[in-house]
Amino acid sequence: MGGYNVRVGLGAGCRAMDGVMNPADMPNVTIAEQPASGRTPLYPSLAPYAHGRLRVSALHEIYYEEAGNPNGVPVLTVHGGPGGGSSPTMRRFHDPAHYRIILLDQRGCGRSTPHAELDENTTWHLVDDMERLREHLGLDTWHLFGGSWGSTLSLAYAQRHPERVAAMVLRGIFLMRWREIQWFYQDGCNRLFPDAYKAFQDLIPPAERGDMIAAYYARLTDRDPRTRLVAAREWSRWEGMTLSLAQNPGRAQAFGSDAFALAFARIECHYFINRGFFDRDDLLLAGADRIRHIPTTIVNGRYDVITPLQNAWDLAQAWPEAQLRIVPLAGHAMTEPGVVHELIRATNAYRTLA
């Protein structure tokens, strides 16, 4: 793989960016420096060998697919959002000779139906859907690979079904705490991207801007389809413009496309205004003891402005057995080269765990 790794502690008096070693503070944290020439790329494009639909309620039917080795170590890729859906790129983070790679479109998004549906759509419905899919596929255990909201849902599933998870690779940690939601939509990230935030803010009258989540929710659930779509585009573009360290105008445009934006924005806002349907703000941190035995690698970009490094740091403090790898020149996107390198490094290391 090349490169070098500096293990650091980020406690008082430690200059992390200078690579000062202080493993006594946080021995499970690594700053993962990799020269560009030594980075591991994505695996080649891969077509699924099977796909299907699973009826999970009278209302919802979910789409899933499988790629790689039918007899390999099963891994479920848990997509972000919520409402983001899976993509072909998500098949390319695991060695297809060793892994049975499973992708799932969560309720209401991607190829699952009905599209952009909010009824019967909560974190705990999705956890139950994952477990139903595991049983449907006849698997005893599987790996979980999730980023952003996918890390949230993976943690929620693992804490409810710890005996079913053999290993996890998590990226861009999102713990669904209210301060994390406020950072991105209300006051925080807007100070770094005031130009991108302007369009997101301008849709909302000044009198309603004190609660952007509530203001957008009112529009995303409005009876008028046009009102819903206009709000969905602005909501989705805001995230698309802040995903990576280097700007990608094409990504922002894709996020604003009608079909993607409507499911993404409606479902995200539905979850956020309901605080993830959690009964306490620190639910996932409080439940870390249930999963401390599960081999886990956490990857987070140093300059991730959607799910800031503090989230991963807090999880690593609560879970000292998990390995946190900080990618210095990266933001939030799973396709940034340094992030790809660390994710594949982790999935390769876990190939033999079943």
Secondary structure, DSSP 8 states (H G I E B T S, - for coil): --SEEEE---STT--GGGT---TTT-TTEEEEE--GGG----------SEEEEEE-SSS-EEEEEEEE-TTSEEEEEE-STTTT---GGGGGSS-TTTEEEEEE--TTSTT-BSTT--TT-SHHHHHHHHHHHHHHTT-S-EEEEEETHHHHHHHHHHHH-GGGEEEEEEES-----HHHHHHHHTSSGGGT-HHHHHHHHHTS-GGGTT-HHHHHHHHHT-S-HHHHHHHHHHHHHHHHTSSSSS--HHHHHHHTSHHHHHHHHHHHHHHHHTGGG-SSTTHHHHTGGGGTTS-EEEEEETT-SSS-HHHHHHHHHH-TTSEEEEETT--S-TTSHHHHHHHHHHHHHTTT--
